[in-house]
Amino acid sequence: MYFSDYMNEWLYGENGYYKNFKAIGKAGDFYTAVSTSSFFGAAIANHFYKLLQSKKADRNGWLIEVGAHQGYLLCDMIQWLYTCEPTLIATLKFGIVERQPEVRKAQKAYIQERFGDDVHVTHFSDISEVEAKYAFVVANEIFDAFPCELFKDEKIGNVENHQISWERASKEILTWAEKHYLKQGEIAVGYEDFAKSMAKGIEQCDFVTFDYGEKYVRNDFSIRVYRAHETFPLFDEELNLSESFQKDDITYDVNFKHVSEAFEAAGFNEAAYETQARALVRFGLIEILEQFSKQTTQERYLREADKIKTLIAPTMMGDRFKMIHLRK
């Protein structure tokens, strides 16, 4: 089978890695910006609120998260919007795109714990189910979980019995690789269909997404497996694919040029592309932290400030994590 089919089965098959809810922490998934600090969601919500104030967004529209894990990010955004303007909770509609029933169950439990019956969140199995005149859609680290093909020297990766072999790539893939000056690396599968589905169901849309990657091809393989908080390149001699299959996470760096092209072809325009650090500061993260400092103890303020440093410090994470804002 093609590697993209193998990866799809690995992550989303009947016994796939994402089939069941994964805890975040020492024994679970890697930490993300969402689990680091609730101010991540507050900053994105603050950006959305600015769009609402300037009437670039519809206060009767939708706020939707794609791939919400437990629901922390959406709930943090709702909480901040309520802080800014309580009436928005009555006018906006809230949604989560999540196809795994067990994950949905965990999300519903957490939302109930946070808001009781005061907030209703609609679940969608796929972005194609969303129909709205306006929606602000947010996603954190979803594009690196789309299946991909492996490309090297005009050949494409195949998998049989958890062993990778190579065969001549199709004309379509060769054309794509030539256009993007790709000699070897990953070619994501599904970006175009995802963008078309979002464009078809949502008349006007702001889509803000964060992921690890660059706006160019690396001409090297970035695909890797996470096991017990260790990282193994896919072609590492120590990695046994049969042992990792469906048990460990697998991911790769996002080619944001590919993301942008897929959405532009579906009718979106690129409103912004920048590092996560720059985006969060522009969204108002520092101002939110300063406001928090006036309402809490010095100890709590310093604790949250330390967490936020990991989101905006000029580290490898801060430099390599990017935000892209696409608008239709």
N, C-alpha and C positions, 0 to 999 in steps of 0.2 A: 504494500500500500504506500501511497505518497506520504511523506512525513507529516503534512498538514492533517491527514486523516488519522494518523497515529497520535498526534498531539491532541486532536479533538477528542479521541477516545480516552487518552490519558487524563485530560482535565474534565471532560463533560460526559463521558460514557456512563453506562449503568453503574459501574463501580468507580467512577472517576474521582479525581482529587477534590473537585468542587461539589461533588454530589451531596455531601453533608457539610454542616456548619463547622468551620474551623475556628478554634479559639485563638486569640492573639496573646502572645506571651512566651514564656520560656519553653513551654511544651507545644506551642502552636505556631501560627503563621508569623512571619517577620512583622515587626512594627512598621506602620506607615505614618504619614503626617496626621491622619485622622486620629490614630490612637495615641499620638504624642501629646496633643493639646486640643481642647475644645475651641481654642482661638483660631484654629485653622478654618473650621466651619463658620465661625463668626465673621472672619475676614471676607470669605466668599459671599456670605449673606449680606455683608455691608456693601459689597460691590453691587449685588443685586438690588439692594435698597436704593443705592444712588441711581441706578437705571430706572427704578420706579419713580423716584422723585423728579427725574428729568423727563419723565413720560416716554422713555425709550423702552419701557417694559410695562406690562399690563397687570394692574393689581387684582384683576379678576382672572388672571391666567393660572398656570401651573408651575409649581416648583417640583422638579423630578430628579431623583438620583438614579444612576445606572450602576449596578453592581455595588450595593450598599453595605455589604458584609452584615454587621449586626444592626446598622442603622444609626450609628453615632453621628456621622456627618450630617445627614438630613435633619436629625433632631437638634444638633447644635445650630444649624442654620435657622430652623423654626424658632428656637429659643431666642436667637439674636433678633430676628425680625419682630418677635413679640416685644422685645425690649425697646426696639426703635419705634414701633407703632403697633400697639396691641390689636387694632382693628384689622390689620392685615391677615390675622389668623382666621378671620371670618370670611374674608373675600377671596383669598388664595386657595387653590386646591393643591394637594400634596400627593406625590406618587413615588413608587419605587419600581424599577424594572429588575426583576429577579425571577429566574426560571426554576430554581431548585426549591422544592416544597419544604425541605428541612430548614433551609436558610430563611425562607419566608417566615416560618414558624418562630425562629429566634428573633427575627426583626419585629414581628408583631408583639412578642412578649416584651421586648425592650421599649418599644413605643408606648405600650400600655403602662409600663413602669414609669416612663418619663412624664407622660401627659394624661394618663387615665383615658377618659372618654372625651376630653376637650379637643383632641386633634384626631382627625380621620385621615388615614393614608391608604390610597388605592394601590394595589399591586398589579403589575403587568408582567406577563411572561416574556414579552419581547417588545422592543421599542416600536415595532410596527403596529402594536395594539393602541398606541397613544394617538388620540385625535384631539387636537386643541387649536384654538386660534392663536394662542401665544403660550410658550413654555420656556422657562429658564431651566436648562438641563445641566447637571453637573456630574462628573465622573472622576474618580481617583484611581489611577492605575488599572484601567480596563484594557487598553489597547495592547499592552504587553501580554495579555492572556488570550488574544486572538490566535488561532492556529497559524502556522507559517510553513512555507516551503524552505528547504535548504538548497542553496544554489552555489555551485563552485565549478569554474572552468567550463561553463556552458552545459553543465550537467545538473540534475535535480536529484535530491535524496529520496530513496525508497527504504522501507523498513520491512524486514521479514524476520520473524523470531527474535525481535528486539535487536537486530543487527542492521546497520545502515550501509546501503550500497548506492551506487550512482548510475544514472542512465541519462541519455541525451534529453535536454529540456525541450519543451514544446516551443513552437514559433512564438506564441503569445508571451511566454516567460522570457524568451531571449530578447524580444522586442522591448519588454518592460525593463530588463536588465541593461540593455544598451542605452535606453533613454535616461536611466538614472546612473549610468556609469558604474554599475555594480559588477564586480568580478567574482566576489564570493560574499556570502552572508545570508540573512533571512529575508524572505519576501512575505509580508503579512497577507493573509487571506481573509476577506470578509469586510474590510474597511468600506469598500464601495457599496456593498449591500446595506451595511449599517447606516451609512450616510443617506442613501436613497430612502430607506424606511423612515428615518427621522424627518427627512424633508417632506415626504408624502403625507404624513399624518399631522404635522405641525406647520401651520401657515406662517407664523413668525416665531423665530427661535433664537435664543442665546445659548450656546453650548460652550461650557467651560470645562476643560479636562486637564488633569495633571498626570505626567508620566515620566519615566526615566528614559532619556534618549537625546537625539540631536536632530537637526534639520538637514541631514545629509547622510549618505551611506558611509559606513565605516570600512567597507571592503575587508571585513573580518567577521568571524562568528562571535556573537555576543550571547548566544543562547546558553542557558545554564540551568542547573537543577539545584534547588534548595532542600537540604536534608539536615534536620536537627540544627538549624542555624549555621550550617556550613554551606559554602557555595562550591559547586563542581561544574566546570565547563562541560558541555555535552560530550566533547570528544576526549575528556580526561580518561586516562587509562585506568584510574581507580574507580570510575563510575560504571556500575553494572546496570544497564537500562532495564533488564528484566526485574531487578530488585526495586528499582525506583518507580517503575511504571505504576501510575495511579496512587502511589503512596506519598510521593514527594511533589513539591511544586516545580513547575518548569516555566521559564519566562525568557524574554530577550529584550534588548533595547529597541525603543520605538523610533522609527523613521518618521519624524513629524512632517517632512515634505510629502510623504505618501498620505498621511492623514489629511493634510491641507488640500492636496489635489483631489482626494476622494470626495471631500465635502464641497469643494468649489465646483466639481462636476455635478453635484446634486443641487446647486443653487445657493450655497453659502459663500460668504466672504470672510476672509481672515481679519478679525478686528485687532488681535494682539497675539504676539508670540514672544515669550520672555522666560527667564528663569523663574522657578517657584518663588525664590526669595524676593526678586523685584516685584512680582505680581502681588504677593501678599502685603508687601509694604505699600504698594500703590492702592491696594484694596482698603487700606486703613488699619492694618494690624497694629502698628505702633500706637496710633491714637486710641484704639480699643484697649490696649494694655495700660495706657496712661489713665484712661477712664476707670479701669478696674482698680488701679492703685489707690484711687480716691475713695473706694467703697469697701476695701478689705484691709487686712492686717499686713504689716510689712513682711512677715514670714510667708504668707500665702502669695503675695505679690512677687517676691524673689523666687519662690518655687515655680510659679508660672513663667516668669521671665527666663529662667534657665531652660524650661521646656521649649520656649519660643526660639531660643538661640539655635536649636537644632533645625528649625524650619527656615531660618533666614541667614545663618552664618555662611560665609564664603568657603564652605567645605566642598568635598566631592559631591555630597548629596545636594547641597544648595546650588552648585554649578550645573550639575547634570540633570537634576529634576527640572522639567520645563512645564509651562502652562501655555495652552493655546486656547484662544477665545474665538469661536466661529459664530457668525451671525447670518441669519436668513430673514 
